[in-house]
Amino acid sequence: MANHIWVGRAAPQYQEDTIAIAGTWVAADTITIDLDSGPPLVLTIGSTSINDIGTDIVYMLEKSGSLATGSTLTSTGQETPEFSQLSDVSYDSSTSKVHVKGKADGRPFTLNVSETSTSGTLTKASVTTPTGPHTADDADNWINGVPVAAGTVVFDERAQSDLKYKLDQSTVAVSQIDYTSECTVNVGLPETNTDDPANPFYETLETYYKIGTVTNALALNVGDGPGVASMGWFNIDTGTAVVTANFVKTGVRSTQAPFRWVGTGGGTWDIDKGDIELATLYGETGTISTLRVAYVSNKLNDVTLVTGSGLTPTTFKQTGGQVTAFGTLGTATITGGTVEYRANGASASTFSEVRNARVTYMSPDTVTATVRRAGIFDFSKDQRSRTVAAVDLYEGATWKDPDDTVTYSAGIDVNCAINELAEFDVPAIKKWTPGTVS
């Protein structure tokens, strides 16, 4: 199968739409316009002249010129950040059309136009289709001159431009995606659009590169190669593809996490180094069968991982790194690094082993835990009540619940002498009843 190597070199073409004004209008008719289903602008017309309505629409969208006598607006494009993605709006009196142009780099937009009028009409039409060096489906952006089809997608040192537009390629089933350590461009869009720093807005376009989203096996490799330069960031939605992921390293966080992901197909993930967020935004979901976190040289700092409330791994294993979990970790084995567990209302997690590691439990959810030598299980940072379904403590373990926040469904199994625990930090005045000794 072919390798599809991203370059990003297509000639830019801005999008242009027109709005044709026709029919008979009366005072108090209204015109509503929005971009990408964002906040709408509403014009109530005062003058019934088509030319006046045309210049009113120009004023509405970019606040140039003036309103006709009697016309009113809820707002203008200048006060509505989403409209900053337009580059020019003009009116042609010879054709009774308003011309609306997008950004020169080929950013697409959806212009939604409606009217409340008995006889006046607005007709939208497309004049030019946007494309450019940031557009996923333009053949000129790929080194072999063919848009992505089955095979391997590669982002490496040959990439010249960020991949930002037409990101939804979810009908394409690829077998492998490689984002190498030599790649310096970004794939996807940030959640907040700051193209115009004075007018930021929540991005209205797709922010994830959607590919491999039919049910297929997908190998995802991030950070392989000798490069140590500034890697870009990568947002990807793998949909229902079964993903085998391997992280050698990622870029360094600046405005967002260097790697963000959603997907529901399951699979096995190995993270050795990097700064990664999995299904962290509200409403996002992620399904991973086995998630393993390790380290290369710095046991505590090589990996920074945040898992969202919508992530549902079946098995989680950690030997290093710093993990913040806002959802269940399934069955977790922690033998190095730290976990800050912040799930709220998630399925119960089972920490089948905590050894040479620290779990800071900041959740009201039920938990089962086994803590061994140099393992620390700490409830002291959160004052909410929670239930421990079962707990086993072994020699050298630390258990911290100084504020008595835990209810023990099945008591505490201490598998050593009490004084062989590293620390047993519970209220000094608390009744403990011995159970069955085995």
C-alpha positions as CSV (number, residue, x, y, z in Angstrom):
1,M,0.0,0.0,0.0
2,A,1.1,3.6,-0.7
3,N,2.7,6.0,1.7
4,H,0.9,9.3,1.7
5,I,3.4,12.0,2.8
6,W,2.0,15.4,3.9
7,V,3.8,18.4,2.4
8,G,1.3,21.3,2.3
9,R,2.2,23.2,-0.8
10,A,-1.1,23.7,-2.7
11,A,-1.8,27.2,-4.0
12,P,-4.2,29.2,-1.7
13,Q,-7.7,30.1,-2.9
14,Y,-10.1,31.9,-0.7
15,Q,-13.8,31.0,-0.5
16,E,-16.2,33.4,-2.0
17,D,-20.0,33.3,-1.6
18,T,-22.6,35.7,-2.8
19,I,-26.0,36.8,-1.5
20,A,-28.5,37.9,-4.2
21,I,-31.2,40.3,-3.0
22,A,-34.5,40.3,-4.9
23,G,-38.2,40.7,-4.6
24,T,-40.2,43.4,-2.7
25,W,-39.2,44.3,0.8
26,V,-41.1,46.2,3.4
27,A,-39.9,48.1,6.5
28,A,-39.4,45.8,9.5
29,D,-38.5,42.8,7.4
30,T,-35.6,41.0,9.0
31,I,-32.4,39.3,7.7
32,T,-30.4,36.9,9.8
33,I,-26.8,35.8,9.0
34,D,-24.4,33.6,10.8
35,L,-21.1,31.8,10.1
36,D,-20.7,28.1,10.9
37,S,-23.9,28.2,13.0
38,G,-22.3,30.6,15.4
39,P,-23.9,33.7,17.0
40,P,-26.4,35.2,14.5
41,L,-26.6,38.9,13.4
42,V,-30.1,40.2,12.8
43,L,-30.8,43.2,10.6
44,T,-34.2,44.9,10.7
45,I,-34.5,47.0,7.5
46,G,-35.7,50.6,7.4
47,S,-35.3,51.3,3.7
48,T,-37.0,49.0,1.2
49,S,-34.5,49.9,-1.5
50,I,-32.5,46.8,-2.6
51,N,-29.3,48.9,-2.9
52,D,-29.8,50.1,0.7
53,I,-30.4,46.6,1.9
54,G,-27.2,45.5,0.2
55,T,-25.1,48.2,1.9
56,D,-26.9,47.5,5.2
57,I,-25.7,43.8,4.9
58,V,-22.1,45.0,4.3
59,Y,-22.3,47.2,7.4
60,M,-23.9,44.3,9.3
61,L,-21.0,41.9,8.4
62,E,-18.0,44.2,8.7
63,K,-19.2,47.6,10.0
64,S,-18.1,49.6,6.9
65,G,-20.2,52.3,5.4
66,S,-23.4,53.2,7.2
67,L,-26.9,51.9,7.9
68,A,-29.9,53.2,6.0
69,T,-32.3,55.4,7.9
70,G,-34.5,53.4,10.1
71,S,-32.5,50.2,9.9
72,T,-31.3,48.5,13.1
73,L,-28.9,45.7,14.1
74,T,-28.6,43.3,17.0
75,S,-24.8,43.4,16.5
76,T,-22.2,43.6,13.7
77,G,-19.5,41.3,12.6
78,Q,-16.9,43.6,14.1
79,E,-18.4,42.9,17.6
80,T,-18.8,39.1,16.9
81,P,-15.5,37.4,16.8
82,E,-16.6,34.5,14.5
83,F,-16.9,37.0,11.6
84,S,-13.2,37.9,11.9
85,Q,-12.6,34.9,9.6
86,L,-13.9,36.9,6.7
87,S,-11.4,39.0,4.7
88,D,-13.8,41.2,2.7
89,V,-17.5,42.0,2.2
90,S,-18.7,44.2,-0.7
91,Y,-21.9,45.0,-2.5
92,D,-22.3,45.2,-6.3
93,S,-25.3,47.4,-7.2
94,S,-25.2,46.2,-10.8
95,T,-26.1,42.6,-9.8
96,S,-27.8,43.3,-6.5
97,K,-25.3,40.9,-4.9
98,V,-23.3,41.0,-1.7
99,H,-19.9,39.3,-2.1
100,V,-18.4,37.6,1.0
101,K,-14.8,36.4,0.9
102,G,-12.9,34.2,3.4
103,K,-9.3,34.2,4.4
104,A,-6.6,34.0,1.8
105,D,-5.2,30.7,3.2
106,G,-8.2,28.8,2.1
107,R,-10.1,28.5,5.4
108,P,-13.7,27.3,4.6
109,F,-16.8,28.7,6.2
110,T,-20.5,28.0,6.0
111,L,-22.6,31.2,5.5
112,N,-26.1,30.8,6.7
113,V,-28.7,33.3,5.5
114,S,-32.4,33.6,6.1
115,E,-35.1,36.3,6.0
116,T,-38.5,37.1,7.4
117,S,-40.3,38.7,4.5
118,T,-43.5,38.1,2.5
119,S,-41.9,38.9,-0.9
120,G,-38.3,39.7,-0.4
121,T,-35.8,37.0,-1.1
122,L,-32.1,36.2,-0.4
123,T,-30.3,33.6,-2.5
124,K,-26.9,32.3,-1.5
125,A,-24.4,30.9,-4.0
126,S,-20.9,29.7,-4.0
127,V,-18.4,31.4,-6.3
128,T,-15.1,29.8,-5.4
129,T,-14.2,26.6,-3.4
130,P,-11.6,27.2,-0.8
131,T,-8.3,25.3,-0.7
132,G,-4.7,25.9,0.0
133,P,-1.6,24.5,1.7
134,H,-3.6,23.6,4.9
135,T,-6.3,21.6,3.2
136,A,-6.5,17.8,3.7
137,D,-8.2,16.8,0.5
138,D,-6.1,18.8,-2.0
139,A,-3.9,16.4,-4.0
140,D,-1.2,19.0,-4.3
141,N,-0.6,18.8,-0.6
142,W,0.6,15.2,-0.7
143,I,4.0,14.3,-2.1
144,N,2.6,11.7,-4.5
145,G,-0.1,14.0,-5.7
146,V,-2.9,11.8,-4.4
147,P,-5.2,12.5,-1.5
148,V,-5.1,10.0,1.3
149,A,-6.4,6.5,0.6
150,A,-5.6,3.2,2.1
151,G,-2.0,2.8,3.3
152,T,0.3,4.8,5.6
153,V,0.0,8.5,6.3
154,V,3.3,10.2,7.2
155,F,4.1,13.5,8.8
156,D,7.8,14.1,8.8
157,E,10.5,16.7,8.0
158,R,9.1,17.2,4.5
159,A,5.9,18.9,5.9
160,Q,5.9,22.6,5.1
161,S,2.5,23.8,6.3
162,D,0.0,23.0,9.1
163,L,-2.9,20.6,8.3
164,K,-5.9,22.6,9.4
165,Y,-8.9,22.4,7.0
166,K,-11.2,19.7,5.7
167,L,-10.0,17.6,8.6
168,D,-12.9,15.1,8.4
169,Q,-11.6,12.3,6.3
170,S,-13.4,9.7,8.3
171,T,-14.4,7.6,5.3
172,V,-10.8,6.8,4.7
173,A,-9.4,3.6,6.3
174,V,-5.6,3.8,6.6
175,S,-3.4,1.1,8.2
176,Q,-0.8,3.3,9.8
177,I,-0.1,6.9,10.8
178,D,3.4,8.1,11.6
179,Y,4.1,11.5,13.1
180,T,7.8,11.6,13.4
181,S,10.2,13.5,15.7
182,E,11.3,15.6,12.6
183,C,7.8,17.0,12.0
184,T,7.4,20.6,13.1
185,V,4.0,21.4,11.7
186,N,0.6,21.1,13.6
187,V,-2.2,18.7,12.6
188,G,-5.6,19.9,13.6
189,L,-6.9,23.2,15.1
190,P,-6.8,24.5,18.7
191,E,-10.1,24.8,20.5
192,T,-9.9,28.5,20.6
193,N,-9.3,30.4,17.4
194,T,-6.7,33.2,17.9
195,D,-6.0,34.1,14.3
196,D,-7.1,37.6,15.2
197,P,-5.7,37.9,18.8
198,A,-8.1,40.8,19.5
199,N,-11.1,38.6,18.6
200,P,-10.7,35.0,19.9
201,F,-13.6,32.6,19.6
202,Y,-14.3,28.9,20.2
203,E,-13.3,27.2,16.9
204,T,-16.3,26.4,14.7
205,L,-14.5,24.1,12.4
206,E,-13.5,20.5,13.1
207,T,-10.5,20.5,15.4
208,Y,-9.4,16.8,15.1
209,Y,-7.9,15.1,12.0
210,K,-10.5,12.4,11.5
211,I,-9.1,9.4,9.7
212,G,-9.2,5.6,10.0
213,T,-12.6,6.0,11.5
214,V,-14.1,2.8,10.1
215,T,-13.6,-0.4,11.9
216,N,-10.1,-1.4,11.0
217,A,-6.7,-2.0,12.6
218,L,-4.6,1.2,12.8
219,A,-1.0,1.6,13.9
220,L,-0.3,5.0,15.4
221,N,3.4,6.0,15.9
222,V,4.4,9.3,17.4
223,G,7.8,10.7,17.9
224,D,9.9,8.0,16.3
225,G,13.2,9.2,14.7
226,P,16.4,11.1,15.7
227,G,14.9,14.6,15.7
228,V,15.0,16.7,18.8
229,A,13.7,19.9,17.3
230,S,10.4,21.5,18.1
231,M,7.8,19.0,17.1
232,G,4.4,20.4,16.4
233,W,1.1,19.2,18.0
234,F,-1.3,16.6,16.8
235,N,-5.0,16.3,17.3
236,I,-6.5,13.0,16.0
237,D,-9.9,11.3,16.1
238,T,-9.5,7.6,15.2
239,G,-13.2,6.8,15.5
240,T,-13.9,3.1,15.7
241,A,-10.5,2.0,14.4
242,V,-8.7,-0.5,16.7
243,V,-5.5,1.4,17.5
244,T,-2.1,0.1,18.5
245,A,-0.3,3.3,19.6
246,N,3.4,3.8,20.4
247,F,4.8,7.1,21.8
248,V,8.5,7.6,21.7
249,K,8.1,11.4,22.5
250,T,6.0,14.4,21.7
251,G,6.5,18.1,21.3
252,V,6.7,20.4,24.3
253,R,3.4,22.1,25.5
254,S,2.9,25.7,24.5
255,T,-0.7,26.7,23.8
256,Q,-2.1,23.1,24.1
257,A,-1.1,19.5,24.8
258,P,1.2,18.3,22.0
259,F,-1.0,15.3,21.5
260,R,-4.8,15.1,21.9
261,W,-7.0,12.1,20.9
262,V,-10.5,10.7,20.9
263,G,-11.7,7.3,19.6
264,T,-13.8,4.4,20.6
265,G,-12.3,1.3,18.9
266,G,-10.1,0.0,21.7
267,G,-6.6,-1.3,21.3
268,T,-3.3,-1.2,23.1
269,W,-1.4,2.0,23.8
270,D,2.2,2.3,25.0
271,I,3.5,5.7,26.1
272,D,7.2,6.0,26.9
273,K,7.6,9.8,26.8
274,G,5.4,12.8,26.0
275,D,2.7,15.2,27.0
276,I,-0.7,13.7,26.1
277,E,-4.4,14.3,26.7
278,L,-6.9,11.5,26.0
279,A,-10.7,12.4,25.6
280,T,-10.3,15.4,28.0
281,L,-12.9,17.9,26.7
282,Y,-16.5,17.9,27.8
283,G,-18.5,15.2,26.0
284,E,-15.5,13.5,24.5
285,T,-15.2,9.7,24.7
286,G,-12.3,7.3,24.4
287,T,-12.0,3.6,24.6
288,I,-8.7,1.8,25.1
289,S,-8.3,-1.8,26.0
290,T,-4.8,-1.6,27.5
291,L,-3.1,1.6,28.4
292,R,0.6,1.4,29.5
293,V,2.7,4.3,30.7
294,A,6.4,4.0,31.2
295,Y,9.5,6.2,31.0
296,V,12.8,6.5,29.1
297,S,15.3,8.1,31.5
298,N,13.4,10.3,33.9
299,K,11.0,8.1,35.9
300,L,8.8,10.9,37.2
301,N,8.9,13.5,34.4
302,D,9.2,11.7,31.0
303,V,5.4,11.3,30.7
304,T,2.6,13.8,31.5
305,L,-0.8,12.2,30.8
306,V,-4.3,13.5,31.4
307,T,-7.2,11.1,30.9
308,G,-10.7,12.6,30.6
309,S,-14.0,11.5,32.2
310,G,-15.0,10.0,29.0
311,L,-12.0,7.7,28.7
312,T,-12.7,4.0,29.6
313,P,-9.5,1.9,29.6
314,T,-10.0,-1.7,30.6
315,T,-6.5,-2.2,31.9
316,F,-4.0,0.4,33.0
317,K,-0.4,-0.2,33.8
318,Q,2.1,2.5,34.9
319,T,5.8,2.3,35.7
320,G,6.6,6.0,35.6
321,G,5.3,9.5,34.7
322,Q,2.6,11.7,36.1
323,V,-1.0,10.8,35.4
324,T,-4.1,12.9,36.1
325,A,-7.2,10.8,35.7
326,F,-10.7,12.4,35.5
327,G,-12.3,9.1,34.8
328,T,-12.0,5.4,35.7
329,L,-8.7,3.6,35.1
330,G,-10.3,0.2,35.0
331,T,-8.0,-2.3,36.6
332,A,-4.8,-0.4,37.4
333,T,-1.3,-1.6,38.3
334,I,0.9,1.3,39.4
335,T,4.6,0.4,40.1
336,G,6.2,3.8,39.5
337,G,5.3,7.4,39.1
338,T,2.2,9.3,40.4
339,V,-1.5,9.2,39.9
340,E,-3.8,12.0,40.8
341,Y,-7.3,10.4,40.6
342,R,-10.0,12.9,40.2
343,A,-12.9,10.9,38.8
344,N,-16.4,11.9,39.9
345,G,-19.2,9.5,39.3
346,A,-17.1,7.1,37.2
347,S,-17.2,3.3,37.3
348,A,-15.2,2.0,40.3
349,S,-11.5,1.6,39.8
350,T,-9.5,-1.3,41.1
351,F,-5.9,-0.6,42.0
352,S,-4.7,-4.1,41.9
353,E,-1.2,-3.1,42.9
354,V,0.4,0.2,44.1
355,R,4.1,-0.2,44.7
356,N,7.0,2.3,44.5
357,A,4.4,4.8,43.4
358,R,1.9,7.3,44.8
359,V,-1.9,7.5,44.3
360,T,-3.5,10.7,45.5
361,Y,-7.2,9.9,45.6
362,M,-9.3,13.0,45.1
363,S,-12.6,11.3,44.2
364,P,-15.9,10.3,45.9
365,D,-16.0,7.1,43.9
366,T,-15.7,3.6,45.3
367,V,-12.3,2.0,45.1
368,T,-10.5,-1.3,45.7
369,A,-6.8,-1.2,46.5
370,T,-3.7,-3.3,47.2
371,V,-0.7,-1.3,48.5
372,R,2.7,-2.8,48.7
373,R,6.3,-1.7,49.6
374,A,6.9,2.0,49.0
375,G,3.4,2.4,47.7
376,I,1.4,5.4,49.0
377,F,-2.4,5.6,48.8
378,D,-3.4,9.1,50.0
379,F,-6.9,10.4,50.7
380,S,-5.8,13.5,52.6
381,K,-6.1,16.0,49.7
382,D,-9.9,15.6,49.3
383,Q,-12.5,15.8,52.1
384,R,-15.4,14.1,50.4
385,S,-16.7,10.8,51.7
386,R,-15.9,7.6,49.7
387,T,-16.1,3.9,50.1
388,V,-13.2,1.4,50.0
389,A,-14.7,-1.9,48.9
390,A,-11.6,-3.8,49.8
391,V,-8.0,-3.0,50.8
392,D,-4.9,-5.0,51.3
393,L,-1.8,-3.4,52.9
394,Y,1.6,-5.1,52.9
395,E,4.9,-4.4,54.5
396,G,6.3,-0.9,53.6
397,A,2.9,0.4,52.5
398,T,1.6,3.9,53.3
399,W,-2.2,4.5,53.9
400,K,-3.3,8.1,54.6
401,D,-6.8,9.0,55.6
402,P,-6.2,11.4,58.5
403,D,-9.6,13.1,58.2
404,D,-11.6,9.8,58.4
405,T,-13.2,10.3,54.9
406,V,-13.3,6.5,54.1
407,T,-16.0,3.9,54.8
408,Y,-14.6,0.4,54.7
409,S,-17.1,-2.1,53.3
410,A,-14.9,-5.1,54.2
411,G,-12.5,-3.6,56.7
412,I,-8.8,-3.4,56.2
413,D,-6.6,-6.5,55.5
414,V,-3.2,-5.8,57.0
415,N,-0.8,-8.5,55.7
416,C,2.0,-7.7,58.1
417,A,2.6,-6.4,61.6
418,I,1.1,-2.9,62.0
419,N,4.6,-1.5,62.7
420,E,5.9,-2.9,59.5
421,L,3.7,-0.5,57.5
422,A,5.7,2.6,56.4
423,E,2.8,4.8,57.6
424,F,-0.8,4.2,58.8
425,D,-2.2,7.8,59.0
426,V,-5.7,7.5,60.3
427,P,-7.5,9.4,63.1
428,A,-5.8,8.8,66.5
429,I,-9.2,8.1,68.1
430,K,-11.0,5.6,66.0
431,K,-12.4,2.2,66.9
432,W,-11.0,-0.8,65.0
433,T,-12.5,-4.2,65.4
434,P,-10.3,-7.3,64.6
435,G,-11.8,-9.6,62.0
436,T,-10.8,-13.1,60.9
437,V,-7.1,-13.7,61.1
438,S,-5.6,-15.8,58.3
